[in-house]
Amino acid sequence: MPSSSMPHNTSSHVEELNRLARAIFDFAASSSFELNMTEGTVVRVLEEDDGSGWVKVADSEGENGLVPATYLEDASGWPLEKSEPPRQISQKGSGIYVRALYDYRAQEPGELTIDEGDFVELSCGTNGGQNYADGWWEGFSRDGKKGIFPSNYVDLA
């Protein structure tokens, strides 16, 4: 009876769809079965590595394909879309997120470019996060880059 096994298969498939991964390297597809990725891209895992070294993923535009398993890291705390707040605290930051109110383009090395609506996780420490400097905060972008940005360009999420 195929219908009796359907709910079991569906629920395990749904669990796999909930895992997010982030590209840690650029990947250029060399066949129609593969998916181009740039470093920092967050993708949804459709099929885990079956021992072949490849993972089937979908990007935020709905495109899907295979990418090398070694090019991905867990990203369960990072959103696929900018409008979703992160769901888990990352290991490198404070766990406090701010949302960009305006676009800001880095003008010096060490500054962070942010786009309106982006979430930035504030860094930790006595000289990090909101304690960086008057008018400047320090944090991590979605793709893990650390930098400073004007504090009046963000609001606590």
C-alpha positions as CSV (number, residue, x, y, z in Angstrom):
1,M,0.0,0.0,0.0
2,P,2.0,3.0,-1.2
3,S,-0.4,5.5,0.5
4,S,0.4,4.2,4.0
5,S,4.2,4.8,3.5
6,M,3.6,8.3,2.1
7,P,3.2,10.2,5.4
8,H,6.5,8.7,6.7
9,N,8.4,9.6,3.6
10,T,6.9,13.1,3.5
11,S,7.8,13.9,7.1
12,S,11.5,12.8,6.7
13,H,11.6,14.8,3.5
14,V,10.2,17.9,5.3
15,E,13.0,17.6,8.0
16,E,15.6,17.7,5.3
17,L,14.0,20.8,3.7
18,N,14.5,22.7,7.0
19,R,18.3,22.6,7.0
20,L,20.1,25.6,5.7
21,A,23.7,25.7,4.5
22,R,26.0,28.5,3.5
23,A,28.6,28.4,0.7
24,I,32.1,28.8,2.0
25,F,33.6,28.9,-1.5
26,D,32.5,30.0,-4.9
27,F,31.3,27.1,-7.1
28,A,31.0,27.2,-10.9
29,A,28.7,24.6,-12.3
30,S,30.2,22.4,-15.0
31,S,27.0,20.6,-15.9
32,S,23.2,21.2,-16.0
33,F,22.8,19.1,-12.9
34,E,25.0,21.5,-10.8
35,L,24.2,24.9,-9.3
36,N,26.4,28.0,-9.4
37,M,27.0,29.5,-5.9
38,T,29.0,32.4,-4.6
39,E,30.7,32.4,-1.2
40,G,28.2,33.5,1.5
41,T,25.1,32.3,-0.4
42,V,22.6,30.6,1.9
43,V,20.8,27.6,0.4
44,R,18.2,25.1,1.5
45,V,19.4,21.4,1.5
46,L,17.0,19.3,-0.6
47,E,19.1,16.0,-0.5
48,E,22.0,15.3,1.9
49,D,25.3,13.8,0.7
50,D,24.7,10.1,-0.2
51,G,28.4,9.3,0.0
52,S,29.1,10.8,-3.5
53,G,30.4,14.1,-2.0
54,W,27.5,16.1,-3.5
55,V,24.5,17.8,-1.9
56,K,21.4,18.9,-3.8
57,V,20.4,22.4,-2.8
58,A,18.0,25.2,-3.7
59,D,18.8,28.9,-3.6
60,S,16.4,31.7,-2.6
61,E,15.3,32.1,-6.3
62,G,14.2,28.5,-6.4
63,E,17.0,27.3,-8.7
64,N,18.3,23.9,-7.6
65,G,21.2,21.6,-8.4
66,L,24.2,19.7,-7.0
67,V,27.1,21.3,-5.2
68,P,30.2,19.8,-3.5
69,A,29.4,18.9,0.1
70,T,32.8,20.3,1.2
71,Y,31.8,23.8,-0.1
72,L,29.0,24.1,2.5
73,E,28.7,24.8,6.2
74,D,25.7,24.7,8.5
75,A,23.8,28.0,8.4
76,S,20.7,27.1,10.4
77,G,20.9,30.5,12.1
78,W,20.9,32.6,8.9
79,P,17.9,33.5,6.8
80,L,17.4,32.7,3.1
81,E,15.6,36.0,2.7
82,K,16.6,39.3,4.1
83,S,13.2,39.9,5.6
84,E,13.4,36.9,8.0
85,P,15.3,37.4,11.3
86,P,17.9,34.8,12.0
87,R,16.6,31.8,14.0
88,Q,19.7,30.9,16.0
89,I,22.6,32.6,17.5
90,S,25.9,32.3,15.6
91,Q,29.1,31.4,17.3
92,K,31.0,34.6,16.5
93,G,28.6,37.2,17.6
94,S,26.7,38.5,20.6
95,G,23.3,37.0,19.5
96,I,22.0,40.6,19.3
97,Y,20.8,41.6,15.8
98,V,20.1,45.0,14.3
99,R,18.2,45.7,11.1
100,A,19.6,48.2,8.6
101,L,17.3,51.2,8.1
102,Y,19.3,52.6,5.2
103,D,21.9,51.4,2.7
104,Y,25.5,52.1,3.8
105,R,28.5,51.7,1.5
106,A,31.8,51.0,3.2
107,Q,34.2,53.8,2.6
108,E,37.3,52.5,4.4
109,P,38.8,49.0,5.0
110,G,37.2,47.6,8.1
111,E,33.8,49.1,7.4
112,L,30.7,47.0,6.6
113,T,28.5,47.6,3.6
114,I,24.8,47.0,4.5
115,D,21.6,47.2,2.6
116,E,18.3,48.4,3.9
117,G,16.5,45.5,5.6
118,D,19.7,43.5,6.2
119,F,20.3,41.9,9.6
120,V,23.6,42.4,11.2
121,E,24.7,40.5,14.3
122,L,26.6,42.7,16.7
123,S,30.0,41.5,17.8
124,C,31.0,40.7,21.4
125,G,33.5,42.1,23.8
126,T,34.2,45.4,25.6
127,N,35.2,47.1,22.3
128,G,32.7,45.4,20.0
129,G,29.1,45.7,19.1
130,Q,27.5,48.9,20.6
131,N,30.7,49.6,22.5
132,Y,32.9,50.1,19.4
133,A,33.0,53.9,19.2
134,D,30.7,56.9,19.4
135,G,28.4,56.7,16.4
136,W,29.8,53.4,15.2
137,W,28.9,49.8,16.0
138,E,30.7,46.6,15.0
139,G,29.0,43.4,13.7
140,F,28.9,40.5,11.2
141,S,27.0,40.6,7.9
142,R,24.9,37.6,6.6
143,D,28.0,36.3,4.8
144,G,30.1,36.4,8.0
145,K,32.1,39.5,7.2
146,K,33.1,41.6,10.3
147,G,33.1,45.4,10.1
148,I,31.9,48.7,11.5
149,F,28.9,50.7,10.4
150,P,27.1,53.9,11.5
151,S,24.9,53.2,14.5
152,N,22.2,55.6,13.3
153,Y,21.7,53.4,10.1
154,V,20.3,50.5,12.1
155,D,17.7,49.7,14.7
156,L,17.6,46.8,17.2
157,A,15.7,43.9,15.6
